[in-house]
Amino acid sequence: MATTTPATSGQRSRPWLWAGVLVVTAISAGAVAAIVGPLRDPDLYWHIRLGNELLDGISIYDAGRDWSFAPVQYTWVSTQWIVEILFAWLDNVAGFSGLIAYRTVTTILTLLTLGLVIFRNTRVWAAVVVFPLPAATLFIFAQERPQQVSFIMLPIVGYWWLRATRDGTVPRWWLLLVISAIWANCHGLWVLLPVVLGLALVGRLLDHGRSDPVLRPLALGVVASIVGGCITPVGPLNLLAPIRFAGTTAHIKEWDPTSFIFPASYGFTALMLLLVIAWARGRVRPARSEILLAAAMAIMAAAASRNLCPAVLVLAPVAAWRLSVAFAGPRPRPVPDGLAPVIKPAAFVIGGIGLVLAAGAVALSVPLPVGTQPVSLVKQIAANPGENRVLNSYNAGGLVLWFARPQVSKSFVQVGIDGRADRYGAAYIDEYLAMQRGKPGWEATVARLNPNVALLADEDALVPLLQSQGWQVIGREAEYVLLTPNGARR
């Protein structure tokens, strides 16, 4: 009875609810305003090109096949094709500003789903304390990426875990099947749906034993979400996609193990600290299922900095509820008479102002400020007739694929590498990045690839090494250099 009092009494009377909504609306408006600006993701450009190829009728199994001259077998198939088609459509309708609108709208939707679940069956003060932590993390990680679709869903997944372990309520299996099938064709984080439900299954088993009647619908939900995730162009192999992708990212910075002095980790660290305080000082002991989920999300967050935002979004509704239970105080005092009439209208006004300002900022944004990307250098490559095999920095691959695409190029342009890490494999990426960093063996790799132009960052150790072999710089822009062997004119 003690553990459910905060929730049930809150359902009958929550006088401070709209005050809490007002606070989180103001936080959300600030977060949305802060993320509006130039394009953030260097991989965006190849996503748009892939979406355009799909719209042009190219098979999903052939899209992107001829983009690179890398000597590796082509077995790659996109499992993010729904979002990539959306990217292409937005670009056709509104240019790059359409992609900034996508980033803004998906961030707003994430904050909305987070707010909807974090206030359910929790004390208002607990929701207000927890909400800024995932919001701040989202502000750092919001980009024009397919993963934004996953961000929208993850607070709901965390809430489903909470309902399953706390109340014994599980979503219908057919709903999980449909959601996972759509989600799996948008982004790879769909796997968190069966994983989190599986953690709820194990948690219920630990907390209630084998006779627990909730185990059967939970098991059915896990199976349904796994089956749904296999309804993709690659079929059941999609289950292995996260493992295969993770195996290729050892030298990609955002997949490095998390440094917890990194500002992006502060939200997750603070959330875990709140949970630990609630467990240690609260009135009720945490269930083993709750500790299991928190441990799993902590391991995931520590494994790679890119996992911080998914982990904090899943845990946020759990943390808000745990704080409510652990520090359940007396009934809240009534809202002062002078404040009560204005709280709700103020929340709507601030939310509306935030939406208007966000829309205006998107419309007035400059997606690619002059001098921030080597666009002119890529166009210089595209203007040269013939075949161009570009030895490019990893982060420049998408830019080359877009601004030197066949529709705008006089030449056939291919890159040495791009952001499709799972297309190239760990061995090739390791060799390529070692060459880019000037490690022993770089000459053999360059000779094997046989490029006739290079677009590299100024800081790449390969630049002076190529110059020592007769390559000459024929252009500079945005901390990038364009080189050709023997200074061939372009």
N, C-alpha and C positions, 0 to 999 in steps of 0.2 A: 504493500500500500504506500509505503514511504517513497518508493522510487517512482510512482506514477502521479503523485499529488501535483507536482509542478505542471505536468502536461494537462491533466484534467481541469485543474482550476484555471489554467491559462486559457483553455478552450471556452470556459464560461465567461470570463472577464479578463480582457487584456487591455487595460486603459492606456498603457503606454505604447501600444503596438504602432500607432501612426507616428509617434515620436521617433521610434526606432526606424520606421520606414523613411522618415524625413532625413535622418542621419545617413543611412546607407544610400539614399538617393543622391544626397550631396556628395558623398564619397564616390559614387559611380559616375556622376557628372564630371567630377574632377579627373577620374581615371580615363574616361572616354576622351575628354578634351586633351589630356596629356599624350594619348597615343596617336592623335591625328597628326600627320606629317608625311614626309616622303616615304617611298617604298622601302621596306626593311629587309626583305628576303632575297638573296641573290639567286635562289633556285626558282623564283617565281616565273622567270622568262621561259624556261623550258617546259614548265607546267602549262603555260598558255599555248606554246607551240604544239604540245601534244594534244591539247584539247581541240585546237584548230584542225589538226590532222584527222582526229576522230569525227569532227563535224564535216570534214570533206569526204568522208566515206572510207578512209583507210582503216583496215582491220586493226583491232586493238592488239593483235599479235604481231603486227608489222609496224605500228606507229613507233617512231623513234629509232627504227632499225639502222638507218644510214647516217645518223648524226655524228658518229665517231669513227676514227680509223684505228681505235684500240684493237690490238690483235687478240681479242678474247671472244669466245663463242657467245653468240647472241641468243639468250634464252629469257630475256627480261620481258615481263608483261606488267603494265600498270594496274594496280588495284585501287587507285585513287581517281579513276576515270570520271566519276560523277562530278567531283569538284573541279577537275581539269576542264571538263566541258563547260562548267559554270564560269570558270576563269576566262575561257575563250569567248564565251557569249558576253560577259561583262566588258572585256576589252573591245569587242566589236561594237558594243553599244556606247560605251563611255570612255574608252581608252584606259590608260593606267589609273585614272581617277576612279573607275569602276572597281578596281582592285583595292584601292584605299577605302572605298565604301564597304566592300566585303569585309575587310579587317575591322572596320568600325562597327558594322551591324552585328557581326558574329561576337565581338567583344560585348556589345550591349546585351545580346541574347544570353551570353554566358553569365553576366552579372545578374540578369533577370532570373535564370534558372537557379543560380546560387541563392539569390534572395528568397525565392519562393520556397525552397526546401529548408533553408537555414532558420526561417522563422516558424516553421511548423512544429508544434509541440515542444517549443523551447521558450524559456524566459527571454523577454525582449533584450535585456541587458546582455545576456550571453550571446545572442545573435549579433548585437552591435559590436561586442568585443572581438568576435571571431571574424566577421565579414571583411574588415580592412586587410587581413592577412592574405587570403587568396586574391583579393582585388589588387593589392600591390604586386603580387607575383605575376598575375595576369598582365598587368601594365608592362612588365619587363619582357614577357614572352610573346605578346600579341604581334603577329606577323601575317603576311598574306600567304598563308600556308593551309593545306588541307587539314592540318591538326586543329585548326580553329573549330571545325565541326565537332571534333572530339571534346574540346573544352566545353562546348554547350552541354554535352551529354553527361560529363563526368560528375557534376554535383548530383544529378539524378541517380546515377549508379551508386554513389555513396549513400544517398537517402534510401534506395532500395535495400542496400545492405542493412541499414539501420532498422527499417521496417521488418526485415526478415528475422534479424536476431533479437529485436526487442519485442515485436508484436506478433511474430509468426505469420506475417503477411507477405506473400510472394506474388509478383506480377504474373499474369497469365502466360503460359508457355508460348502460345501463338504470337502474343505481343512481343516477347523476347526474340522469337524467331524472325519476325518482320524487321524489328529494330536492328538486330545484329546483321541481317542480310544487307540492309541499306547502308549501315555504318561501315561494314567491311569493304564496301566499294567506294568509300569516301576517305578512310584513313585507317592506318594499322592499329591505332589504339583501341579499336573495337575489342581486342583481346581482353581488355580490362573488364568487360562485361561478364564473360564466363569466369574470369579469374576471381573477381570480387564476389560473385555469387558462389563460387567454389569455396572461398574463404568463409562465407556465411554458412555454407553447408558443414564445413569442418568445425566451425565455431559452435553451431547448434549441437553437433554431435558431442563436443567437449563439454558444453554447458548442460545438456539435457539427456544425453545418452541415446542409445539406439532406438528406444521406443518413442522418440519425439515424432509426432505426426507431421511436422513441418519438413522433415528430411526428404520425404517423397516429392512434394511439389518443388522443393529447391533443387533436387537432383534432376527433375524434369526440366526445370528452367536452365540449368547448366547445359544439359544436352541440347536443348532447343537453341540456345545462343551459339553453341559450337556449330551445330548444323547450319544455322543461318550464316555464320561467318564463312562457311565453305561455298556459299552460293555466289561465287565470283568467277571471273574469267580463268582463274587458275585452279578452281575447284578446291579439293581438300588440301592441296599444297599450300593454300593460304594460311593454314595453321602453323606452317614452318616459316612463314615470311618474317615475323619478328625476330626469330632466331637467326635466320639467314642475314637479315639486314644488320642486326647487332654485331655479327661476326665480321662485317666489312668496315666498321666505323672506329677501329682502334686508334687511328691517327687523325680523326676529325674532332676538332676542339670541343664542339657542343656535346660530344659523346664521351668526353673525359670524365673520370670520377669526380663527383661534386666536391668543390672546395667550400667549406662552410664559413669561410670568411668572405665569400663572394656575395655581394648585396642581394642577388636574386634568391639566395637561400634563406634570407632572414625571415621571410614570411613562414616558410615551412618550419624553421627552427623554433620560432615563437609559438606556432601552433602545437608542435610536439611538447614544448615546455608547458603550455596551458594544460594539455592532456595529462602530463605527468603530475602537475600540481593537483589537478582534480582527482587523480587516482590516489595520491598520497594524503591529501588533506580533506577530501570530500567525505560525505556522510555514508556513502555506499561504495562497497568494493566494486571495481570494474569486473565485468565478465571476461572469461578467457577469450571469448570470440573477439572482444574489443581490443585486447592486447595483441592478439594474432593479426588483426587488420592493421593496427598501427605499426607493428614490427615489419609487416610485409611492405607497407608504403614507405617506411623509413629505409629499408633495403633498396627499394626501387629508386627512391630519391637520391640515395648516396651513390648508386651505380653510375649515374650520368646526370649532368646538370640539366639536360633537356627534360628529365623526368620530374623536376621539381614542381612544375605547374600542375601536371596531372595528379601527382600525389596530394598536393595541398587542396585541390578541388574535390577529390574523393573524401578526404578526411574532414573537411570543414563542417558538414552537417552533423557528423558524429561528435566532433569537438564541442559544437554549440549545445547539443543535447546533453553531453556528459557534464559540462559546466552547470547547466540548469539543474541536473539531478544532484550533483556533488555539493552545490552551494545554494540549495533551496532555502530561501529566507521566508520572512513573513509575507503576507499578501501585499502587493504593491499599493502604494498610496494613490489616491485619485489624482488625476491630472489637474493642476490649478485651473480655476474657472476661466481665467483670462487667456490661458494657453490652449485649452481644449478646442475651441472653435476654429483656430487658425492652423493647427498642425496638419490636418489632412489637405486643405487647399494649398498650403505651403509646399507639401511634398509633390503635389501635382505640378505646381508652378515651377519648382526647381527642376523636376524631371523634364518638363516641356522646354524650359530654357536650355537645359543641357542638350536635348535632341536638336533644337534649332541651331545652337552654336556648332554642334558636331556636323550637321548637314552643311552649314555654311563653310566650316573649315574644310570639309571634304571637297566642296565645289571650288574653293579657292586654293586648294593645295597644289604644290608643284611636285609631281611624283618623282622626278629626277632632276634636282637642281643642277645647273650647269657646273661642270668641273668635279662632280662627285663620283662619276663612273666613266670608264674609258669608251664612251659611246662613239666618239669621233674616230678613235683608233679602230674599232670594230667595223665602222662604215668604210674606213680606208681599206681594210682587208676585203670587204664585200665588193668594193669598186674595182678590184684587180681581176681581170678575166682569167679563166683557167681554173685549175684545182688548187685549193688552199687547205693545207693540213696544218692546223694551228696547234702549236705547243702552248697550252694555256695554263694559267694558275687555276687551281681547283675552283675557286669562287668566281672566276670569270667565265666558266663554261656556259652557264645559262645565258649570260649577256651575249656571247658570241652566237649561240644558237638562235637567239631571237633577232638581233639586229643584223645578222648576216643570213637570215633564212632565205630560201629560194625565191620567195615573192619579191624581195627587195635587193637581191644580190645579183651581180653580173658573173659570179663564179660559184662553183660548188665548194662549199665551206664545211669542213669537218673539224671537230675538236678532239684533243687527246683524252679529255676527261670532262665529266659534268657531274651534277649533283645526284645522279641515280647510282648511289653507292652499290646497291644490290645488283645493278646491271654489270658492274665491272669486277666485283669480287675482291676479297681481301688481298690476295697476292699481287694483283695488278695495282691496286691503290697504294699498297706499301711501296712497290717499286717506283711508281710514278711520283709519289710525294718525296721519296728518298732522292730521286733525280732533281726534283724542284728545289730541294734543300742542299743540293750539291754533294751528296754523300758519295763515297767510293762506288764506282760502277755507273755513274751518271752518263759517261760517254757512250757506254754500250747501250744504254736505254735510249738515248737520243738517236744513235745510229739505227737501232731496231725500229723506232717509230718513224724515222725519216721525215721530219716536218720541214716545211719550206717557209714558215713564218712562226714567230713566237710572240705571245701576249702575256707578259709576266709582271708581277708586282715588283716595284723598285727594290723591295727588301729581299726578294728571292735570291738565294745564293747562286742559282743557276745563271743569272744575268751576267755577272762578270766572267763566269766560266765559259759561256757561249761567246762572249766578246774575245776571250783569249783564243778561241778557235776561228776567229775571222767574222763572226756575226757582228752586225752594226746596228745601232739604235737609229731608227728612222722616224720615231715619233714618241711623244710623251704626253700623258694626260692622266689626271687624277691618281697620281702615285703609281701609274702603270707605264710600262715601256713596250714599244713595238720594235721587234728586231727581225732582220732577215739575214740569211747567210751571204757573206761576201758583199753586204750592203746593197743588194739588188733593189732597184728603184720600184716604188709602188705608187 
